[in-house]
Amino acid sequence: MRIGIIGAGNIGSTAARRFVRLGHDVCIANSRGPRSLRSLVRELGPRVTAATVEDAARFGDVVLVAILLFGLRSMPSAAFIGKIVIDPNNYFAGRNGNFTELDSGELTHSELFATQFPGTRIVKGFNTLSHIALANGGRPEATWDDRLALYAAGDDAAAKSVVLDLYDALGFTPIDAGPLVAGGRQLQPGGPVFNTDLTGAQAREIFPHPGW
Ligand SMILES: NC(=O)c1ccc[n+]([C@@H]2O[C@H](COP(=O)([O-])OP(=O)(O)OC[C@H]3O[C@@H](n4cnc5c(N)ncnc54)[C@H](OP(=O)(O)O)[C@@H]3O)[C@@H](O)[C@H]2O)c1
């Protein structure tokens, strides 16, 4: 799969490392431009290229946007149209800018995120574990009951499946957290699974799955 990654910090670079090891092709971007990513690209090998934000977005069938939310309004929306866009971002008032709609609870984090990406299929995910757990916590050899859980919330079942399959391949238990707004609320800071190291068995009690 071709994966665009916007943001090359803790989450973006960790995701790039992990996706490349699964055999995916990655194009990554940050705010300072592709030249600033030369050493990361050299380290990760020929499956990774660096580009502008716009080109990395156009490259991906799936695009992970792992920035700080104050950069949201600078994202070139047109380049994302038709893509599956993953939102791993967490908002903490004052630390990533101030969004009154989030502070008041009027919008969930992903609803605000989605306003910048019309014509895409948004999946909230990759946001509940630290980048260290994302780097080292995957255990493909373990059962779904025993692995760490990762969650995906979204309104498009096919898009959500793509993200859930990535979790499984990375060695996490894929948990469908439901639709974008209701599910996203559970995943964001203040929700019951944010920053918790729940196993699949524990997570299943919060998000029961018929047939699992
Ligand atoms: N760190 C974690 O463990 C963790 C876990 C789960 C979720 N998250 C969430 O994931 C997001 C990223 O966190 P992080 O820890 O990876 O942050 P980070 O290490 O500070 O990295 C942020 C990255 O975003 C890039 N960026 C910022 N504004 C941009 C813009 N307008 N255009 C292009 N690139 C831009 C930065 O590029 P430059 O360096 O060139 O400015 C940098 O590469 C946050 O929303 C955070 O809440 C983080």
The ligand as an ORCA input file, in Angstrom:
! r2SCAN-3c Opt
* xyz 0 1
  N       3.994     11.531     20.898
  C       3.136     10.564     21.168
  O       3.475      9.573     21.863
  C       1.744     10.639     20.614
  C       0.892      9.551     20.815
  C      -0.375      9.579     20.245
  C      -0.801     10.688     19.520
  N       0.033     11.748     19.365
  C      -0.445     12.917     18.598
  O       0.192     12.872     17.333
  C       0.425     14.212     16.862
  C       1.914     14.346     16.576
  O       2.607     14.172     17.793
  P       4.174     14.017     17.815
  O       4.540     13.671     19.209
  O       4.602     13.146     16.684
  O       4.607     15.529     17.536
  P       6.068     16.064     17.178
  O       7.103     15.068     17.554
  O       6.147     17.442     17.732
  O       6.056     16.150     15.583
  C       5.196     17.001     14.918
  C       5.515     16.911     13.444
  O       4.520     17.627     12.734
  C       5.164     18.435     11.768
  N       4.307     19.586     11.488
  C       3.789     20.467     12.365
  N       3.055     21.393     11.701
  C       3.129     21.060     10.395
  C       2.602     21.624      9.218
  N       1.831     22.715      9.237
  N       2.898     21.031      8.044
  C       3.672     19.925      8.000
  N       4.194     19.341      9.083
  C       3.924     19.911     10.267
  C       6.470     18.828     12.405
  O       7.378     19.232     11.380
  P       8.601     20.199     11.730
  O       9.398     19.519     12.778
  O       9.310     20.354     10.423
  O       7.969     21.483     12.208
  C       6.860     17.514     13.051
  O       7.503     16.681     12.137
  C      -0.049     15.160     17.974
  O      -1.326     15.645     17.648
  C      -0.105     14.263     19.217
  O      -1.110     14.674     20.120
  C       1.302     11.751     19.878
*
